[in-house]
């Protein structure tokens, strides 16, 4: 059972990394340090789906991590 949870957690973490890297496309250091806020950009279409999917996958990772600790 522990091995199954570890594999599941590994797959979730890889998918989460991919989703985060897809979101970071086009975000430069200027915007990361407070610059580039001349306009407000709302998420639309695929960007919104990726953002919400990242939240769901992060929650699954958190739940699997807690479950992994509880069965040890």
DSSP file (Angstrom, degrees, kcal/mol; ACC not computed):
  #  RESIDUE AA STRUCTURE BP1 BP2  ACC     N-H-->O    O-->H-N    N-H-->O    O-->H-N    TCO  KAPPA ALPHA  PHI   PSI    X-CA   Y-CA   Z-CA
    1    1 A X     >        0   0    0      0, 0.0     4,-1.9     0, 0.0     5,-0.2   0.000 360.0 360.0 360.0 -40.2    0.0    0.0    0.0
    2    2 A X  H  >  +     0   0    0      1,-0.2     4,-2.2     2,-0.2     5,-0.1   0.885 360.0  52.3 -64.2 -38.7    2.8    2.4    0.9
    3    3 A X  H  > S+     0   0    0      2,-0.2     4,-2.3     1,-0.2    -1,-0.2   0.876 107.2  52.5 -65.5 -37.4    4.5    1.8   -2.5
    4    4 A X  H  > S+     0   0    0      2,-0.2     4,-2.5     1,-0.2    -1,-0.2   0.915 110.4  47.4 -64.5 -43.1    1.3    2.6   -4.4
    5    5 A X  H  X S+     0   0    0     -4,-1.9     4,-2.6     2,-0.2    -2,-0.2   0.890 111.1  51.8 -66.2 -39.1    0.9    5.9   -2.5
    6    6 A X  H  X S+     0   0    0     -4,-2.2     4,-2.1     2,-0.2    -2,-0.2   0.912 111.7  45.8 -64.2 -42.0    4.6    6.8   -3.2
    7    7 A X  H  X S+     0   0    0     -4,-2.3     4,-2.4     2,-0.2    -2,-0.2   0.914 113.3  50.1 -65.8 -42.7    4.1    6.2   -6.9
    8    8 A X  H  X S+     0   0    0     -4,-2.5     4,-2.3     1,-0.2    -2,-0.2   0.907 111.7  48.4 -60.7 -42.8    0.9    8.2   -6.9
    9    9 A X  H  X S+     0   0    0     -4,-2.6     4,-2.3     2,-0.2    -1,-0.2   0.870 110.0  51.9 -67.1 -37.4    2.6   11.0   -5.1
   10   10 A X  H  X S+     0   0    0     -4,-2.1     4,-2.1     2,-0.2    -2,-0.2   0.919 110.8  47.3 -64.5 -44.4    5.5   11.0   -7.5
   11   11 A X  H  X S+     0   0    0     -4,-2.4     4,-2.3     1,-0.2    -2,-0.2   0.901 112.4  49.8 -64.3 -41.4    3.2   11.1  -10.5
   12   12 A X  H  X S+     0   0    0     -4,-2.3     4,-2.5     1,-0.2    -1,-0.2   0.905 109.7  51.3 -63.7 -41.2    1.2   14.0   -9.0
   13   13 A X  H  X S+     0   0    0     -4,-2.3     4,-2.3     2,-0.2    -2,-0.2   0.900 110.1  48.5 -65.9 -39.6    4.4   15.9   -8.2
   14   14 A X  H  X S+     0   0    0     -4,-2.1     4,-2.2     2,-0.2    -1,-0.2   0.930 113.2  47.6 -64.1 -44.4    5.7   15.6  -11.8
   15   15 A X  H  X S+     0   0    0     -4,-2.3     4,-2.2     1,-0.2    -2,-0.2   0.881 111.2  51.6 -63.9 -38.0    2.3   16.7  -13.1
   16   16 A X  H  X S+     0   0    0     -4,-2.5     4,-2.3     2,-0.2    -1,-0.2   0.896 108.4  50.9 -65.7 -40.9    2.3   19.6  -10.7
   17   17 A X  H  X S+     0   0    0     -4,-2.3     4,-2.4     2,-0.2    -2,-0.2   0.918 110.3  49.7 -62.1 -43.4    5.7   20.8  -11.8
   18   18 A X  H  X S+     0   0    0     -4,-2.2     4,-2.0     1,-0.2    -2,-0.2   0.920 111.2  49.0 -62.1 -44.0    4.6   20.7  -15.4
   19   19 A X  H  X S+     0   0    0     -4,-2.2     4,-1.6     1,-0.2    -1,-0.2   0.901 111.3  49.1 -63.6 -40.9    1.5   22.7  -14.7
   20   20 A X  H  X S+     0   0    0     -4,-2.3     4,-1.7     1,-0.2    -1,-0.2   0.906 110.8  50.0 -66.3 -41.1    3.5   25.3  -12.7
   21   21 A X  H  < S+     0   0    0     -4,-2.4     4,-0.3     1,-0.2    -1,-0.2   0.850 107.8  54.1 -66.1 -33.4    6.1   25.6  -15.5
   22   22 A X  H >< S+     0   0    0     -4,-2.0     3,-0.7     1,-0.2    -1,-0.2   0.852 109.0  49.3 -67.6 -33.7    3.3   26.1  -18.0
   23   23 A X  H 3< S+     0   0    0     -4,-1.6    -2,-0.2     1,-0.2    -1,-0.2   0.845 102.4  61.3 -72.0 -33.9    1.9   29.0  -15.9
   24   24 A X  T >< S+     0   0    0     -4,-1.7     3,-1.9    -5,-0.1     2,-0.2   0.517  74.2 122.2 -74.9  -3.4    5.3   30.7  -15.6
   25   25 A X  T <  S+     0   0    0     -3,-0.7     3,-0.1    -4,-0.3    -3,-0.0  -0.428  81.8  10.3 -63.6 124.5    5.5   31.2  -19.4
   26   26 A X  T 3  S+     0   0    0      1,-0.2     2,-0.7    -2,-0.2    -1,-0.3   0.412  93.3 122.7  89.4  -1.6    5.9   34.9  -20.2
   27   27 A X    <   -     0   0    0     -3,-1.9    -1,-0.2     4,-0.0     2,-0.1  -0.847  44.5-166.5 -96.7 113.8    6.5   36.0  -16.6
   28   28 A X     >  -     0   0    0     -2,-0.7     4,-1.6    -3,-0.1     3,-0.2  -0.320  36.0-100.0 -93.2 177.5    9.8   37.9  -16.4
   29   29 A X  H  > S+     0   0    0      1,-0.2     4,-1.8     2,-0.2     6,-0.2   0.824 118.5  62.1 -67.3 -31.3   11.9   38.9  -13.4
   30   30 A X  H  4>S+     0   0    0      1,-0.2     5,-2.7     2,-0.2    -1,-0.2   0.906 107.5  42.8 -61.2 -41.2   10.6   42.5  -13.7
   31   31 A X  H >45S+     0   0    0      3,-0.2     3,-1.1     1,-0.2    -1,-0.2   0.836 110.4  56.8 -73.7 -32.0    7.0   41.3  -13.0
   32   32 A X  H 3<5S+     0   0    0     -4,-1.6    -2,-0.2     1,-0.2    -1,-0.2   0.817 108.4  47.7 -68.2 -29.4    8.2   38.9  -10.3
   33   33 A X  T 3<5S-     0   0    0     -4,-1.8    -1,-0.2    -5,-0.1    -2,-0.2   0.155 132.4 -84.8-100.0  18.5    9.9   41.8   -8.4
   34   34 A X  T < 5S+     0   0    0     -3,-1.1     3,-0.3     1,-0.4    -3,-0.2   0.286  93.4 113.8 104.1 -11.6    6.9   44.2   -8.6
   35   35 A X      < +     0   0    0     -5,-2.7    -1,-0.4    -6,-0.2    -2,-0.0  -0.376  54.7  48.2 -86.1 170.3    7.4   45.8  -12.0
   36   36 A X        +     0   0    0      1,-0.1     3,-0.4    -2,-0.1    -1,-0.2   0.757  64.7 129.8  76.2  25.1    5.2   45.4  -15.0
   37   37 A X        +     0   0    0     -3,-0.3    -1,-0.1     1,-0.2    -2,-0.0  -0.153  24.4 121.4-102.8  40.0    1.9   46.1  -13.3
   38   38 A X  S    S+     0   0    0      1,-0.1     2,-0.3     2,-0.0    -1,-0.2   0.766  78.3  23.2 -72.6 -24.3    0.7   48.6  -15.8
   39   39 A X  S    S-     0   0    0     -3,-0.4     2,-0.5     2,-0.0    -1,-0.1  -0.961  77.8-117.8-141.1 158.0   -2.4   46.7  -16.6
   40   40 A X        -     0   0    0     -2,-0.3     2,-0.6    -3,-0.0    -3,-0.0  -0.843  27.0-163.4 -97.1 127.5   -4.5   44.0  -15.0
   41   41 A X        -     0   0    0     -2,-0.5     2,-0.2     0, 0.0    -2,-0.0  -0.947   3.5-156.9-114.9 118.9   -4.7   40.7  -16.9
   42   42 A X        -     0   0    0     -2,-0.6     2,-0.3     1,-0.1     6,-0.1  -0.619  26.2-106.4 -90.7 154.4   -7.4   38.3  -16.1
   43   43 A X        +     0   0    0     -2,-0.2     2,-0.3     4,-0.1    -1,-0.1  -0.630  44.5 174.9 -81.4 134.3   -7.1   34.6  -16.8
   44   44 A X    >   -     0   0    0     -2,-0.3     3,-1.3     0, 0.0     4,-0.3  -0.983  42.9 -20.7-138.9 150.3   -9.2   33.4  -19.7
   45   45 A X  T 3> S+     0   0    0     -2,-0.3     4,-1.7     1,-0.3     3,-0.4  -0.278 127.2   3.6  63.1-128.5   -9.6   30.1  -21.6
   46   46 A X  H 3> S+     0   0    0      1,-0.2     4,-2.8     2,-0.2    -1,-0.3   0.849 129.2  59.5 -63.7 -36.4   -6.8   27.6  -21.3
   47   47 A X  H <> S+     0   0    0     -3,-1.3     4,-2.0     1,-0.2    -1,-0.2   0.884 106.4  48.1 -60.6 -38.5   -4.9   29.8  -18.8
   48   48 A X  H  > S+     0   0    0     -3,-0.4     4,-2.3    -4,-0.3    -1,-0.2   0.888 111.5  49.8 -68.9 -39.9   -7.9   29.7  -16.4
   49   49 A X  H  X S+     0   0    0     -4,-1.7     4,-2.6     2,-0.2    -2,-0.2   0.925 111.5  48.3 -64.9 -44.5   -8.2   25.9  -16.7
   50   50 A X  H  X S+     0   0    0     -4,-2.8     4,-2.0     2,-0.2    -2,-0.2   0.897 111.1  51.6 -62.8 -40.4   -4.5   25.4  -16.1
   51   51 A X  H  X S+     0   0    0     -4,-2.0     4,-1.6    -5,-0.2    -2,-0.2   0.937 113.6  42.6 -62.4 -47.9   -4.7   27.6  -13.0
   52   52 A X  H  X S+     0   0    0     -4,-2.3     4,-2.0     1,-0.2    -2,-0.2   0.876 112.6  53.3 -68.1 -37.2   -7.6   25.8  -11.5
   53   53 A X  H  X S+     0   0    0     -4,-2.6     4,-2.6     1,-0.2    -1,-0.2   0.858 105.4  55.3 -65.2 -34.6   -6.1   22.4  -12.4
   54   54 A X  H  X S+     0   0    0     -4,-2.0     4,-2.3     2,-0.2    -1,-0.2   0.898 107.2  49.7 -63.3 -40.7   -2.9   23.4  -10.6
   55   55 A X  H  X S+     0   0    0     -4,-1.6     4,-2.0     2,-0.2    -2,-0.2   0.915 112.4  47.2 -64.3 -42.8   -4.9   24.2   -7.4
   56   56 A X  H  X S+     0   0    0     -4,-2.0     4,-2.3     2,-0.2    -2,-0.2   0.922 113.4  47.3 -65.4 -44.8   -6.7   20.8   -7.6
   57   57 A X  H  X S+     0   0    0     -4,-2.6     4,-2.3     1,-0.2    -1,-0.2   0.879 110.7  52.4 -66.3 -37.6   -3.4   18.9   -8.2
   58   58 A X  H  X S+     0   0    0     -4,-2.3     4,-2.2     2,-0.2    -1,-0.2   0.898 109.5  49.6 -63.9 -39.5   -1.7   20.7   -5.3
   59   59 A X  H  X S+     0   0    0     -4,-2.0     4,-2.5     2,-0.2    -2,-0.2   0.902 110.3  50.3 -65.5 -40.5   -4.6   19.8   -3.0
   60   60 A X  H  X S+     0   0    0     -4,-2.3     4,-2.6     2,-0.2    -2,-0.2   0.892 109.7  51.3 -63.1 -39.1   -4.3   16.1   -4.1
   61   61 A X  H  X S+     0   0    0     -4,-2.3     4,-2.1     2,-0.2    -2,-0.2   0.915 110.7  48.4 -63.4 -42.5   -0.6   16.3   -3.4
   62   62 A X  H  X S+     0   0    0     -4,-2.2     4,-2.3     2,-0.2    -2,-0.2   0.923 112.8  47.5 -63.2 -44.9   -1.2   17.7    0.0
   63   63 A X  H  X S+     0   0    0     -4,-2.5     4,-2.5     1,-0.2    -2,-0.2   0.911 112.4  48.9 -64.0 -42.6   -3.8   15.0    0.8
   64   64 A X  H  X S+     0   0    0     -4,-2.6     4,-2.2     1,-0.2    -1,-0.2   0.859 110.2  52.4 -67.1 -33.2   -1.6   12.2   -0.5
   65   65 A X  H  X S+     0   0    0     -4,-2.1     4,-1.8     2,-0.2    -2,-0.2   0.920 111.3  45.5 -66.9 -43.3    1.3   13.6    1.7
   66   66 A X  H  X S+     0   0    0     -4,-2.3     4,-2.1     2,-0.2    -2,-0.2   0.918 114.0  49.2 -64.9 -42.9   -0.8   13.6    4.8
   67   67 A X  H  X S+     0   0    0     -4,-2.5     4,-1.5     1,-0.2    -1,-0.2   0.877 108.6  54.2 -64.1 -36.9   -2.1   10.1    4.0
   68   68 A X  H  < S+     0   0    0     -4,-2.2     4,-0.4     1,-0.2    -1,-0.2   0.879 110.1  46.4 -64.4 -38.8    1.4    8.9    3.4
   69   69 A X  H >< S+     0   0    0     -4,-1.8     3,-0.8     1,-0.2    -2,-0.2   0.872 109.0  55.8 -70.9 -36.9    2.5   10.2    6.9
   70   70 A X  H 3< S+     0   0    0     -4,-2.1    -2,-0.2     1,-0.2    -1,-0.2   0.811 105.6  49.8 -69.2 -29.6   -0.5    8.6    8.6
   71   71 A X  T 3<        0   0    0     -4,-1.5    -1,-0.2     1,-0.2    -2,-0.2   0.522 360.0 360.0 -89.6  -2.3    0.1    5.1    7.4
   72   72 A X    <         0   0    0     -3,-0.8    -1,-0.2    -4,-0.4    -2,-0.2   0.482 360.0 360.0 -86.5 360.0    3.7    5.0    8.4
